[in-house]
Amino acid sequence: MSDAEKRELRQQILDTAMRIMGDVGAHGLSMRRLATEVGFSTMVLYNFFRDKEEIVAALYLRGFTELGEELKAVRRFSDARRHIEALGHAYRRFALRCPACYQLMFGAPVKEFTPDQDCLEKSYLCMEVLTAAVIEGQKQGLFIELPVEMLVLQLWSAVHGMVSLELRGYFETRQDATAAFEIRVETALRGLLKEVAKC
């Protein structure tokens, strides 16, 4: 088997594992079931992954990589505030498109898996685009005097909180969720603006 074929098969294993988690929940993922659905023995599966935890870790990191790519694809506005708003909407789109993956990234659906320090450090890289936008906002004189990490955390937590509520079914319609999300992003930004703080 060539290296390209191995990479393709590994990707197929991960895609199947995520599909199982999306269809029946994290509790339904097992090495036996995964091997059956991919179409080979568990022994072959163990040639690619040591155990279920290693598969989940790979999915966890892939999720953050894909989220980072989604954010990087956002059109960059010269106005940092508009750029940050657009990043918030891209974050929400990713979560709604990949809810099982998002739950794995930010919840604890697999009891066998706890992100180690390496996983956590790599996961933070997905926020590089937001960090850059906040730094640009600081250069434009938009934000109150706080460390960039604190500004990013305030914005990230606001977006994450609304997305989490939406995924848990707290809104009757998608329109209600969208309206609430837009208000939350706006208020989170306004609370950090220098001119608002002076009022």
Secondary structure, 3 states (H helix, E strand, C coil): CCHHHHHHHHHHHHHHHHHHHHHHCHHHCCHHHHHHHHCCCHHHHCCCCCCHHHHHHHHHHHHHHHHHHHHHCCCCCCCHHHHHHHHHHHHHHHHHHCHHHHHHHHCCCCCCCCCCHHHHHHHHHHHHHHHHHHHHHHHCCCECCCCHHHHHHHHHHHHHHHHHHHHCCCCCCHHHHHHHHHHHHHHHHHCCEHHHHHC
